[in-house]
Each structure stands twice: as structure tokens, then as C-alpha cells.
Amino acid sequence: MIKQAIIPLAGLGTRLLPLTSVFAKELLPMNGKPGIEYIIEECIDAGIKEIVFIISKKKEMIKDYFYKDKFYQNIIKKKKDPRILNEYKKILKYRKMIKFVYQNKPLGTGDAVLRTRKYIKDKFFLMLLPDDLIIKKNCSKSMIKVHNRYKSSVMASMNVSKKTVSRWGIFKTKKKLNKKNFLIDAVIEKPSIKEAPSNKAVIGRYILPKKIFLKLKGQKKGKGGEIHITDTIQSLINEKEKFIGHSFSGKYLDCGTMKGYINSSKEISKL
Ligand code: G1P
């Protein structure tokens, strides 16, 4: 069973400037709720019991959001507003599940994952990238089902237009397992159109094996001087570790760019 999730939250969010000059992008509201709460809800609904947040000193605002007890308690004492009380209860419920670790240098997703190693207990865990929202169908839940069936690692996949392959991790597929799932032969981080083996992109939901930590320790920097989880996944695949690509059914929303963020808010308000 997958019971633990990790969420890298140390990214600077430069694509969302000027909003992110003072604000953590994951706390930006979408239809009255910070983006991160949609991700937490997805986890809870998928049966996750513990979430490790990877933040940085610059993003301590995220921790503060869950630790404003005095503030809430004072207000609740003065104003008997049931809405505020409910919001506070919700924050407390979330907080019980969350642990915080720090990644103070922007060294990439692989480095972020490595920071969580002392907390991961089971053989597999879930990772969610907060820039990627998937609405209408719980992608993590569907991926956990796939994992339970095949006992393997799973990554979310979406077909993208060939022109945009250099923006994503791209899969080389090996064999179709059924309508929604395929075996992964290779995964390449942000290839050129020429290099790209398909138009199937990695979207930010991963079920990863605990053994990835051993590989991550020796992982060299890749594109852009960062440690990419994609490269570590590739070295596991080279050692015959099974990875399945899952073409999810929900609707993908990109919250990491200004245009995407504006559109995501619109889409969510229609739900
Ligand atoms: C990251 C991953 C990439 C994946 C993408 C999904 O890239 O490195 O493989 O396709 O998330 O959103 P980033 O968005 O951090 O550039």
C-alpha cells in the first residue's frame, strides 16, 4: 500500500513573477483556496496518511500557513464564526499529516527527493509536483490502483504536441499493457524535437521505489546543472526496474506559469 507522499516545494516560481516576489506560488489562491490544498486533498482522497513537504528557508511561509494557532485561536475566541472555525480545523487536520524537510539550494527534483529519505518507510511512495494540478479524476488514486496491480513504479503520462516536447520529460514506450498503461523503455528530460522518442510527456505524479535513494546519492547533475529525478529513474530502468506510464483520465492544469495559473483558476471555478 502507498501511504506516504512527498511534495517538492522549494522552487522559486520565477515563471510567476511578480506574484512570487513576496508569495510562495503554492499558496496562491485558486477559487478561494491555495493551490497546495488541492494537492493535499488529492493525497487524502487517494489514501495517503503522511506527506513530506520539501521547503526552503525562502519558502517558510508555507510552514507558517499551517502553524498560525495563536492567530486563529484569538479570532475564534472573539468572533464565533463557524466558517473560520472550520478552516482552522481543516488546517489542523492537514498539519497532523505533514512533515517538513529543507532544500535550501535549487539543485533540482532529484535533490529534493533525496532530502526525504529518512522519512520514507515503505517500499514505494508517491511524489506530486505542485505545479501540476489534475482535476475531475484523482490521478494519484488511479496510479495507486495500477501500482497495486503490477507491483511496480508508475508515472503519469499525457500526450503533448510534438512542438512542446522540450518542456517535458518524454517517454520512450516499450509495450502497451492496456488502454491506459504502458511499459516504459526510457525517459528523457526535456529532449529536442529530434531527440524525442514520442510525444508522451511525464506529468508530475510519480510512484517511486525506496531504492531510488541509493541511486540518488551518486546521481550527477544533468541538464541545466540540476539533479533530475528523470535521470535517476533512467538508471533504475537500465537495471531492469519496471516503470509503468499511466495515461490519466483527469484534466491537466499547469499552474507553474502565469498564463497557466490564470487559466487554472478559471477552470477550477467552473467545477
Ligand atoms: C518537471 C520534470 C519533467 C516533467 C514536468 C511536468 O519539469 O522534470 O520531467 O515533465 O515536471 O510538469 P519542470 O516543470 O520542473 O521543468
Residues whose N, C-alpha, C, O or C-beta is under 5 A from the ligand:
A	BS01	G1P	D132 R167 W168 G169 V202 I203 G204 T230
